Amino acid sequence: MDPDEILFDTEAAMEKAVDYMQHEFHGVRTGKASPALVENIDVQAYGSTMKLKQLALITTPESRLLVLQPFDAGTVRDIEKALNESRIGITPSVDGKIIRLPIPELSEERRKDLVRSLGKMAEEARVRVRANRRTALDEAKKLKASGTLTEDGMRDTEDEVQKLTDRFVKSIQFRR
């Protein structure tokens, strides 16, 4: 492994950390209906665990309503059970072959909880980015110890890794 590979791998890992955070942000329940809120809920159906998006069409006919139309009517009860057991805090309403999820307005207490939760998610992403920095610096130290990397090369690699870290940490903006 050379310094360029270390930088490339580190940048890719940091990008994944930020992408994961953004994916987590999409799953947070706000006052607006979003398919991302439920699409990755695990459902026990057909003797295995499947994602909800594999079992039903998820639409938002109104800004505060999610409608789930299972591809197979036999999975309605399984989907309802998974929604009730999930952590989204919304009670599904089953109407024959259709499941409706009315999204309630956010209370002041829920808004504060949401801000705290989003802040924790952002901090976890920053920690992952910094862990990737530590891994990259450890790899660079191994190269230096083996004689593949010079002192100047080590300093340059450290500077580049720090620039990457600063860029990705700065991209994780969440203000209260």
MODELLER restraints for C-alpha pairs under 7 A, 6 or more apart:
rsr = mdl.restraints
at = mdl.atoms
rsr.add(forms.Gaussian(group=physical.xy_distance, feature=features.Distance(at['CA:3:A'], at['CA:140:A']), mean=6.87, stdev=0.5))
rsr.add(forms.Gaussian(group=physical.xy_distance, feature=features.Distance(at['CA:3:A'], at['CA:157:A']), mean=6.41, stdev=0.5))
rsr.add(forms.Gaussian(group=physical.xy_distance, feature=features.Distance(at['CA:6:A'], at['CA:136:A']), mean=6.05, stdev=0.5))
rsr.add(forms.Gaussian(group=physical.xy_distance, feature=features.Distance(at['CA:7:A'], at['CA:161:A']), mean=6.56, stdev=0.5))
rsr.add(forms.Gaussian(group=physical.xy_distance, feature=features.Distance(at['CA:10:A'], at['CA:132:A']), mean=6.12, stdev=0.5))
rsr.add(forms.Gaussian(group=physical.xy_distance, feature=features.Distance(at['CA:10:A'], at['CA:133:A']), mean=6.97, stdev=0.5))
rsr.add(forms.Gaussian(group=physical.xy_distance, feature=features.Distance(at['CA:10:A'], at['CA:136:A']), mean=6.22, stdev=0.5))
rsr.add(forms.Gaussian(group=physical.xy_distance, feature=features.Distance(at['CA:11:A'], at['CA:164:A']), mean=6.70, stdev=0.5))
rsr.add(forms.Gaussian(group=physical.xy_distance, feature=features.Distance(at['CA:13:A'], at['CA:132:A']), mean=6.66, stdev=0.5))
rsr.add(forms.Gaussian(group=physical.xy_distance, feature=features.Distance(at['CA:14:A'], at['CA:129:A']), mean=5.15, stdev=0.5))
rsr.add(forms.Gaussian(group=physical.xy_distance, feature=features.Distance(at['CA:14:A'], at['CA:132:A']), mean=6.52, stdev=0.5))
rsr.add(forms.Gaussian(group=physical.xy_distance, feature=features.Distance(at['CA:14:A'], at['CA:168:A']), mean=6.81, stdev=0.5))
rsr.add(forms.Gaussian(group=physical.xy_distance, feature=features.Distance(at['CA:17:A'], at['CA:125:A']), mean=5.79, stdev=0.5))
rsr.add(forms.Gaussian(group=physical.xy_distance, feature=features.Distance(at['CA:17:A'], at['CA:128:A']), mean=6.20, stdev=0.5))
rsr.add(forms.Gaussian(group=physical.xy_distance, feature=features.Distance(at['CA:17:A'], at['CA:129:A']), mean=6.42, stdev=0.5))
rsr.add(forms.Gaussian(group=physical.xy_distance, feature=features.Distance(at['CA:18:A'], at['CA:125:A']), mean=6.24, stdev=0.5))
rsr.add(forms.Gaussian(group=physical.xy_distance, feature=features.Distance(at['CA:21:A'], at['CA:121:A']), mean=6.56, stdev=0.5))
rsr.add(forms.Gaussian(group=physical.xy_distance, feature=features.Distance(at['CA:21:A'], at['CA:122:A']), mean=6.74, stdev=0.5))
rsr.add(forms.Gaussian(group=physical.xy_distance, feature=features.Distance(at['CA:21:A'], at['CA:125:A']), mean=6.03, stdev=0.5))
rsr.add(forms.Gaussian(group=physical.xy_distance, feature=features.Distance(at['CA:26:A'], at['CA:36:A']), mean=5.85, stdev=0.5))
rsr.add(forms.Gaussian(group=physical.xy_distance, feature=features.Distance(at['CA:26:A'], at['CA:37:A']), mean=6.74, stdev=0.5))
rsr.add(forms.Gaussian(group=physical.xy_distance, feature=features.Distance(at['CA:27:A'], at['CA:36:A']), mean=5.40, stdev=0.5))
rsr.add(forms.Gaussian(group=physical.xy_distance, feature=features.Distance(at['CA:27:A'], at['CA:37:A']), mean=4.39, stdev=0.5))
rsr.add(forms.Gaussian(group=physical.xy_distance, feature=features.Distance(at['CA:28:A'], at['CA:37:A']), mean=6.33, stdev=0.5))
rsr.add(forms.Gaussian(group=physical.xy_distance, feature=features.Distance(at['CA:29:A'], at['CA:37:A']), mean=6.31, stdev=0.5))
rsr.add(forms.Gaussian(group=physical.xy_distance, feature=features.Distance(at['CA:29:A'], at['CA:88:A']), mean=6.82, stdev=0.5))
rsr.add(forms.Gaussian(group=physical.xy_distance, feature=features.Distance(at['CA:30:A'], at['CA:106:A']), mean=6.96, stdev=0.5))
rsr.add(forms.Gaussian(group=physical.xy_distance, feature=features.Distance(at['CA:31:A'], at['CA:64:A']), mean=6.98, stdev=0.5))
rsr.add(forms.Gaussian(group=physical.xy_distance, feature=features.Distance(at['CA:31:A'], at['CA:103:A']), mean=6.43, stdev=0.5))
rsr.add(forms.Gaussian(group=physical.xy_distance, feature=features.Distance(at['CA:31:A'], at['CA:104:A']), mean=6.51, stdev=0.5))
rsr.add(forms.Gaussian(group=physical.xy_distance, feature=features.Distance(at['CA:31:A'], at['CA:105:A']), mean=5.22, stdev=0.5))
rsr.add(forms.Gaussian(group=physical.xy_distance, feature=features.Distance(at['CA:31:A'], at['CA:106:A']), mean=5.68, stdev=0.5))
rsr.add(forms.Gaussian(group=physical.xy_distance, feature=features.Distance(at['CA:32:A'], at['CA:63:A']), mean=5.61, stdev=0.5))
rsr.add(forms.Gaussian(group=physical.xy_distance, feature=features.Distance(at['CA:32:A'], at['CA:64:A']), mean=5.35, stdev=0.5))
rsr.add(forms.Gaussian(group=physical.xy_distance, feature=features.Distance(at['CA:32:A'], at['CA:103:A']), mean=6.87, stdev=0.5))
rsr.add(forms.Gaussian(group=physical.xy_distance, feature=features.Distance(at['CA:33:A'], at['CA:60:A']), mean=6.46, stdev=0.5))
rsr.add(forms.Gaussian(group=physical.xy_distance, feature=features.Distance(at['CA:33:A'], at['CA:63:A']), mean=5.48, stdev=0.5))
rsr.add(forms.Gaussian(group=physical.xy_distance, feature=features.Distance(at['CA:33:A'], at['CA:64:A']), mean=4.98, stdev=0.5))
rsr.add(forms.Gaussian(group=physical.xy_distance, feature=features.Distance(at['CA:33:A'], at['CA:65:A']), mean=5.69, stdev=0.5))
rsr.add(forms.Gaussian(group=physical.xy_distance, feature=features.Distance(at['CA:33:A'], at['CA:66:A']), mean=5.96, stdev=0.5))
rsr.add(forms.Gaussian(group=physical.xy_distance, feature=features.Distance(at['CA:33:A'], at['CA:103:A']), mean=6.27, stdev=0.5))
rsr.add(forms.Gaussian(group=physical.xy_distance, feature=features.Distance(at['CA:34:A'], at['CA:60:A']), mean=6.94, stdev=0.5))
rsr.add(forms.Gaussian(group=physical.xy_distance, feature=features.Distance(at['CA:35:A'], at['CA:58:A']), mean=6.01, stdev=0.5))
rsr.add(forms.Gaussian(group=physical.xy_distance, feature=features.Distance(at['CA:35:A'], at['CA:59:A']), mean=6.71, stdev=0.5))
rsr.add(forms.Gaussian(group=physical.xy_distance, feature=features.Distance(at['CA:39:A'], at['CA:51:A']), mean=6.69, stdev=0.5))
rsr.add(forms.Gaussian(group=physical.xy_distance, feature=features.Distance(at['CA:39:A'], at['CA:52:A']), mean=5.16, stdev=0.5))
rsr.add(forms.Gaussian(group=physical.xy_distance, feature=features.Distance(at['CA:39:A'], at['CA:53:A']), mean=4.75, stdev=0.5))
rsr.add(forms.Gaussian(group=physical.xy_distance, feature=features.Distance(at['CA:40:A'], at['CA:51:A']), mean=5.20, stdev=0.5))
rsr.add(forms.Gaussian(group=physical.xy_distance, feature=features.Distance(at['CA:40:A'], at['CA:52:A']), mean=5.88, stdev=0.5))
rsr.add(forms.Gaussian(group=physical.xy_distance, feature=features.Distance(at['CA:40:A'], at['CA:53:A']), mean=6.65, stdev=0.5))
rsr.add(forms.Gaussian(group=physical.xy_distance, feature=features.Distance(at['CA:41:A'], at['CA:51:A']), mean=5.60, stdev=0.5))
rsr.add(forms.Gaussian(group=physical.xy_distance, feature=features.Distance(at['CA:41:A'], at['CA:52:A']), mean=5.53, stdev=0.5))
rsr.add(forms.Gaussian(group=physical.xy_distance, feature=features.Distance(at['CA:42:A'], at['CA:49:A']), mean=6.10, stdev=0.5))
rsr.add(forms.Gaussian(group=physical.xy_distance, feature=features.Distance(at['CA:42:A'], at['CA:50:A']), mean=5.55, stdev=0.5))
rsr.add(forms.Gaussian(group=physical.xy_distance, feature=features.Distance(at['CA:42:A'], at['CA:51:A']), mean=4.76, stdev=0.5))
rsr.add(forms.Gaussian(group=physical.xy_distance, feature=features.Distance(at['CA:42:A'], at['CA:52:A']), mean=6.21, stdev=0.5))
rsr.add(forms.Gaussian(group=physical.xy_distance, feature=features.Distance(at['CA:42:A'], at['CA:82:A']), mean=6.81, stdev=0.5))
rsr.add(forms.Gaussian(group=physical.xy_distance, feature=features.Distance(at['CA:43:A'], at['CA:49:A']), mean=5.47, stdev=0.5))
rsr.add(forms.Gaussian(group=physical.xy_distance, feature=features.Distance(at['CA:43:A'], at['CA:50:A']), mean=5.25, stdev=0.5))
rsr.add(forms.Gaussian(group=physical.xy_distance, feature=features.Distance(at['CA:43:A'], at['CA:51:A']), mean=5.97, stdev=0.5))
rsr.add(forms.Gaussian(group=physical.xy_distance, feature=features.Distance(at['CA:43:A'], at['CA:52:A']), mean=6.12, stdev=0.5))
rsr.add(forms.Gaussian(group=physical.xy_distance, feature=features.Distance(at['CA:43:A'], at['CA:78:A']), mean=6.51, stdev=0.5))
rsr.add(forms.Gaussian(group=physical.xy_distance, feature=features.Distance(at['CA:43:A'], at['CA:79:A']), mean=6.01, stdev=0.5))
rsr.add(forms.Gaussian(group=physical.xy_distance, feature=features.Distance(at['CA:43:A'], at['CA:82:A']), mean=5.40, stdev=0.5))
rsr.add(forms.Gaussian(group=physical.xy_distance, feature=features.Distance(at['CA:44:A'], at['CA:50:A']), mean=6.42, stdev=0.5))
rsr.add(forms.Gaussian(group=physical.xy_distance, feature=features.Distance(at['CA:44:A'], at['CA:78:A']), mean=6.32, stdev=0.5))
rsr.add(forms.Gaussian(group=physical.xy_distance, feature=features.Distance(at['CA:45:A'], at['CA:75:A']), mean=6.61, stdev=0.5))
rsr.add(forms.Gaussian(group=physical.xy_distance, feature=features.Distance(at['CA:45:A'], at['CA:78:A']), mean=6.22, stdev=0.5))
rsr.add(forms.Gaussian(group=physical.xy_distance, feature=features.Distance(at['CA:55:A'], at['CA:70:A']), mean=5.69, stdev=0.5))
rsr.add(forms.Gaussian(group=physical.xy_distance, feature=features.Distance(at['CA:55:A'], at['CA:71:A']), mean=5.92, stdev=0.5))
rsr.add(forms.Gaussian(group=physical.xy_distance, feature=features.Distance(at['CA:56:A'], at['CA:68:A']), mean=5.94, stdev=0.5))
rsr.add(forms.Gaussian(group=physical.xy_distance, feature=features.Distance(at['CA:56:A'], at['CA:69:A']), mean=5.17, stdev=0.5))
rsr.add(forms.Gaussian(group=physical.xy_distance, feature=features.Distance(at['CA:56:A'], at['CA:70:A']), mean=3.83, stdev=0.5))
rsr.add(forms.Gaussian(group=physical.xy_distance, feature=features.Distance(at['CA:56:A'], at['CA:71:A']), mean=5.28, stdev=0.5))
rsr.add(forms.Gaussian(group=physical.xy_distance, feature=features.Distance(at['CA:57:A'], at['CA:68:A']), mean=5.62, stdev=0.5))
rsr.add(forms.Gaussian(group=physical.xy_distance, feature=features.Distance(at['CA:57:A'], at['CA:69:A']), mean=5.04, stdev=0.5))
rsr.add(forms.Gaussian(group=physical.xy_distance, feature=features.Distance(at['CA:57:A'], at['CA:70:A']), mean=6.18, stdev=0.5))
rsr.add(forms.Gaussian(group=physical.xy_distance, feature=features.Distance(at['CA:58:A'], at['CA:66:A']), mean=6.89, stdev=0.5))
rsr.add(forms.Gaussian(group=physical.xy_distance, feature=features.Distance(at['CA:58:A'], at['CA:67:A']), mean=5.82, stdev=0.5))
rsr.add(forms.Gaussian(group=physical.xy_distance, feature=features.Distance(at['CA:58:A'], at['CA:68:A']), mean=4.71, stdev=0.5))
rsr.add(forms.Gaussian(group=physical.xy_distance, feature=features.Distance(at['CA:58:A'], at['CA:69:A']), mean=6.60, stdev=0.5))
rsr.add(forms.Gaussian(group=physical.xy_distance, feature=features.Distance(at['CA:59:A'], at['CA:66:A']), mean=5.81, stdev=0.5))
rsr.add(forms.Gaussian(group=physical.xy_distance, feature=features.Distance(at['CA:59:A'], at['CA:67:A']), mean=5.24, stdev=0.5))
rsr.add(forms.Gaussian(group=physical.xy_distance, feature=features.Distance(at['CA:59:A'], at['CA:68:A']), mean=6.53, stdev=0.5))
rsr.add(forms.Gaussian(group=physical.xy_distance, feature=features.Distance(at['CA:60:A'], at['CA:66:A']), mean=4.75, stdev=0.5))
rsr.add(forms.Gaussian(group=physical.xy_distance, feature=features.Distance(at['CA:60:A'], at['CA:67:A']), mean=6.13, stdev=0.5))
rsr.add(forms.Gaussian(group=physical.xy_distance, feature=features.Distance(at['CA:64:A'], at['CA:102:A']), mean=6.08, stdev=0.5))
rsr.add(forms.Gaussian(group=physical.xy_distance, feature=features.Distance(at['CA:64:A'], at['CA:103:A']), mean=5.00, stdev=0.5))
rsr.add(forms.Gaussian(group=physical.xy_distance, feature=features.Distance(at['CA:65:A'], at['CA:100:A']), mean=6.98, stdev=0.5))
rsr.add(forms.Gaussian(group=physical.xy_distance, feature=features.Distance(at['CA:65:A'], at['CA:101:A']), mean=5.75, stdev=0.5))
rsr.add(forms.Gaussian(group=physical.xy_distance, feature=features.Distance(at['CA:65:A'], at['CA:102:A']), mean=4.62, stdev=0.5))
rsr.add(forms.Gaussian(group=physical.xy_distance, feature=features.Distance(at['CA:65:A'], at['CA:103:A']), mean=5.71, stdev=0.5))
rsr.add(forms.Gaussian(group=physical.xy_distance, feature=features.Distance(at['CA:66:A'], at['CA:100:A']), mean=5.85, stdev=0.5))
rsr.add(forms.Gaussian(group=physical.xy_distance, feature=features.Distance(at['CA:66:A'], at['CA:101:A']), mean=4.98, stdev=0.5))
rsr.add(forms.Gaussian(group=physical.xy_distance, feature=features.Distance(at['CA:66:A'], at['CA:102:A']), mean=6.43, stdev=0.5))
rsr.add(forms.Gaussian(group=physical.xy_distance, feature=features.Distance(at['CA:67:A'], at['CA:98:A']), mean=6.96, stdev=0.5))
rsr.add(forms.Gaussian(group=physical.xy_distance, feature=features.Distance(at['CA:67:A'], at['CA:99:A']), mean=5.82, stdev=0.5))
rsr.add(forms.Gaussian(group=physical.xy_distance, feature=features.Distance(at['CA:67:A'], at['CA:100:A']), mean=4.68, stdev=0.5))
rsr.add(forms.Gaussian(group=physical.xy_distance, feature=features.Distance(at['CA:67:A'], at['CA:101:A']), mean=6.30, stdev=0.5))
rsr.add(forms.Gaussian(group=physical.xy_distance, feature=features.Distance(at['CA:68:A'], at['CA:98:A']), mean=5.88, stdev=0.5))
rsr.add(forms.Gaussian(group=physical.xy_distance, feature=features.Distance(at['CA:68:A'], at['CA:99:A']), mean=5.01, stdev=0.5))
rsr.add(forms.Gaussian(group=physical.xy_distance, feature=features.Distance(at['CA:68:A'], at['CA:100:A']), mean=6.33, stdev=0.5))
rsr.add(forms.Gaussian(group=physical.xy_distance, feature=features.Distance(at['CA:69:A'], at['CA:97:A']), mean=6.66, stdev=0.5))
rsr.add(forms.Gaussian(group=physical.xy_distance, feature=features.Distance(at['CA:69:A'], at['CA:98:A']), mean=5.04, stdev=0.5))
rsr.add(forms.Gaussian(group=physical.xy_distance, feature=features.Distance(at['CA:69:A'], at['CA:99:A']), mean=6.57, stdev=0.5))
rsr.add(forms.Gaussian(group=physical.xy_distance, feature=features.Distance(at['CA:70:A'], at['CA:76:A']), mean=6.45, stdev=0.5))
rsr.add(forms.Gaussian(group=physical.xy_distance, feature=features.Distance(at['CA:73:A'], at['CA:97:A']), mean=5.66, stdev=0.5))
rsr.add(forms.Gaussian(group=physical.xy_distance, feature=features.Distance(at['CA:76:A'], at['CA:97:A']), mean=6.63, stdev=0.5))
rsr.add(forms.Gaussian(group=physical.xy_distance, feature=features.Distance(at['CA:80:A'], at['CA:92:A']), mean=6.50, stdev=0.5))
rsr.add(forms.Gaussian(group=physical.xy_distance, feature=features.Distance(at['CA:83:A'], at['CA:92:A']), mean=6.87, stdev=0.5))
rsr.add(forms.Gaussian(group=physical.xy_distance, feature=features.Distance(at['CA:84:A'], at['CA:91:A']), mean=6.26, stdev=0.5))
rsr.add(forms.Gaussian(group=physical.xy_distance, feature=features.Distance(at['CA:90:A'], at['CA:101:A']), mean=6.74, stdev=0.5))
rsr.add(forms.Gaussian(group=physical.xy_distance, feature=features.Distance(at['CA:91:A'], at['CA:101:A']), mean=6.76, stdev=0.5))
rsr.add(forms.Gaussian(group=physical.xy_distance, feature=features.Distance(at['CA:92:A'], at['CA:99:A']), mean=6.40, stdev=0.5))
rsr.add(forms.Gaussian(group=physical.xy_distance, feature=features.Distance(at['CA:92:A'], at['CA:100:A']), mean=5.78, stdev=0.5))
rsr.add(forms.Gaussian(group=physical.xy_distance, feature=features.Distance(at['CA:92:A'], at['CA:101:A']), mean=4.97, stdev=0.5))
rsr.add(forms.Gaussian(group=physical.xy_distance, feature=features.Distance(at['CA:93:A'], at['CA:99:A']), mean=5.61, stdev=0.5))
rsr.add(forms.Gaussian(group=physical.xy_distance, feature=features.Distance(at['CA:93:A'], at['CA:100:A']), mean=5.05, stdev=0.5))
rsr.add(forms.Gaussian(group=physical.xy_distance, feature=features.Distance(at['CA:93:A'], at['CA:101:A']), mean=6.34, stdev=0.5))
rsr.add(forms.Gaussian(group=physical.xy_distance, feature=features.Distance(at['CA:94:A'], at['CA:100:A']), mean=6.36, stdev=0.5))
rsr.add(forms.Gaussian(group=physical.xy_distance, feature=features.Distance(at['CA:115:A'], at['CA:176:A']), mean=6.53, stdev=0.5))
rsr.add(forms.Gaussian(group=physical.xy_distance, feature=features.Distance(at['CA:119:A'], at['CA:174:A']), mean=6.49, stdev=0.5))
rsr.add(forms.Gaussian(group=physical.xy_distance, feature=features.Distance(at['CA:122:A'], at['CA:172:A']), mean=6.37, stdev=0.5))
rsr.add(forms.Gaussian(group=physical.xy_distance, feature=features.Distance(at['CA:122:A'], at['CA:174:A']), mean=6.69, stdev=0.5))
rsr.add(forms.Gaussian(group=physical.xy_distance, feature=features.Distance(at['CA:126:A'], at['CA:169:A']), mean=5.74, stdev=0.5))
rsr.add(forms.Gaussian(group=physical.xy_distance, feature=features.Distance(at['CA:129:A'], at['CA:165:A']), mean=6.55, stdev=0.5))
rsr.add(forms.Gaussian(group=physical.xy_distance, feature=features.Distance(at['CA:129:A'], at['CA:169:A']), mean=7.00, stdev=0.5))
rsr.add(forms.Gaussian(group=physical.xy_distance, feature=features.Distance(at['CA:130:A'], at['CA:165:A']), mean=6.72, stdev=0.5))
rsr.add(forms.Gaussian(group=physical.xy_distance, feature=features.Distance(at['CA:133:A'], at['CA:161:A']), mean=6.37, stdev=0.5))
rsr.add(forms.Gaussian(group=physical.xy_distance, feature=features.Distance(at['CA:133:A'], at['CA:165:A']), mean=6.49, stdev=0.5))
rsr.add(forms.Gaussian(group=physical.xy_distance, feature=features.Distance(at['CA:137:A'], at['CA:158:A']), mean=6.61, stdev=0.5))
rsr.add(forms.Gaussian(group=physical.xy_distance, feature=features.Distance(at['CA:140:A'], at['CA:154:A']), mean=6.56, stdev=0.5))
rsr.add(forms.Gaussian(group=physical.xy_distance, feature=features.Distance(at['CA:143:A'], at['CA:149:A']), mean=5.40, stdev=0.5))
rsr.add(forms.Gaussian(group=physical.xy_distance, feature=features.Distance(at['CA:144:A'], at['CA:150:A']), mean=6.20, stdev=0.5))
rsr.add(forms.Gaussian(group=physical.xy_distance, feature=features.Distance(at['CA:144:A'], at['CA:154:A']), mean=6.83, stdev=0.5))
